[in-house]
């Protein structure tokens, strides 16, 4: 299958990728991330543990992995005013997975930027404003993590390559 864009050409900035490593236990990190995003103006209306679900349903033995579905209602409302399709990728997910006991990765990508890349949202000034505002909120939340016990490492993740270290870029 041929893709309309070359994924190898995308940068962390293109998708609003952010990650940080926390030095703490998994449950503590999940709570810490929830608090950091809540303090930045997000609610967390959806959350679940894929690792627990997969263990229960298919007997998978995964390291702890947790998804927090964060939402800033004001921004969600603005985004829906521009394109109702954005709801297909709501909410903004923040994932926490255990690298090893006592070391957790927190990872986020901007659904607002991704929506623009895959034509769920327009490439115009109104959407650029939404991208910028949501980016500022996520930056605040991630900064809350950075200042409260983070190991400071911002690796690219499983794909490696040219995006390494780009986790510090703004949305």
N, C-alpha and C positions, 0 to 999 in steps of 0.2 A: 504494500500500500504506500502510495506517495502522499506525503503531507503537504499542505499548501504553504507551510513555513518550515524553515530548517531549524529544528530544536537545538542543534549545535551552535547556532548563531545567537540564541537567546542568552541574555545575561541575568544575573541575580536581580539587577535593577529592573529589567523588563517585566519580571513577574513579582516584584516586590518581596523578594525572599529575605527572610531574617531568621537567624538562629543564634542561640546562646547556650552555653553549657553551664549547668548549675551543679555545685558540689553539695548535695544533700540527698536524702532518701527519696524514693519515688513518690510516695503519698504526700510527703512534705512539699515536694516540688509542684505537684498538681495543685495543692492548696495555695502555694506561693504564686503560681501563674494565675489562678483564678482571682486572687486578691489584687495582683498587679493590673490585670485587665479591667477589673471592676473599678479600681481607683482611677483608671484612665477614661472611664465613661462607658465601658461595655457592660452588658449583661451577659450571663451565660445560661441561655434557655435550654441548651442541649448539651449533654455530655455523656460519654460512655467509654468503656474500656474494651477495645477490640481484642486485646490479649485474653481477657476473661471470657468474652463472648466466644472466641474461637476455641478456647480450652473446653468450654462447656459443649459447644456444638460439634466440633470435629476432633477434639482431643489434641489440639495443637499445644505445643509447649513453648510459647513465646515469652520473651522477657517482657516486663511490664510496659504497656503502651496505652496512652490515654488521650482522648480527643475532647477538647473543650470547644463548643460551638459558641463563639463570642459574637455579640451583636450590639451595635450602637443604634438604638431605635431612630434617632434623628437622621442618621446617615442612611439607614435602610429605607426610610420614607423618601428621602431625596433621590436615592438610586431607583426606587420603584416608580417615581414620577417620570424618570427619564426612560426606563426600560423595564417592563414587567418580566422579561426573561431573566433578569438578574436573580430572581427568586429561585431559579433552578440550581443555583450554586450557593444560596444562603445556608447557614450563616458562615461567617469568617472563622475557619477552624484554626486552632492552635493545638499542636500535638506535643506531647511530652513522652519521650521514651527513655528507657533505662539503657545506657551504654554499658554500664557495669554497676554493681551495687555502690551507692553513694555518688554516682555521676549520671546526671540526666540531661538529655538534649531537649531543648524547646525549639520548635520550628513553626514558621508561619509563612504563607505566601499571600499576596494581595488578590482577593477574588475580583476586586474592581479593575486591577490591571489585566488580569487574565481574561475577564469578560471583554475588555476592549480588544485584546489579541485574537480572541476567537469569535468576534463579531456579535457577542451578546449585548454589547453596549457600543454606542457611537464613539468615534474618535473626534471629539469636538471639545470646545472650551468648557461647556457645562459638565461633561464627564471628567475632564481634566481637573476641574475644581473638586469634584467628589473624590477622585483619586488622591489629590493633595490632602484634603481634609482627613480622609480615612488613614492616609499614611502618617499624618501627624499624630493621630490617636494611637496607632500601633507603635509608632516611635516612642511615645510617652510610656506606653505599657511595657515595651521591651526595655526602656531605660529604667523603669521601676525594677525590673529583674536584674539589670546590670549593677544597680546600686545596692542590691540587697542580697549579696552572697554568691554572685555569679563567678564562675571560673574565668569569665572573660573571653573564652575561646569562641570563635564564630566560624566553624568549618562549613564547607559547602554541603556536605552530606554524601549520600551513597553514590552519586554520579561522578563526584570528583571533578577534575578538569579545570577549565578556565574560570569557573565561578568561585573558586576557593578564596575565602577571606572576604567575600563581597557581602557577607551577612550584615555588615555595619552600614550599608547604604540605606538611605531613606526610601519610603514607599514612593 
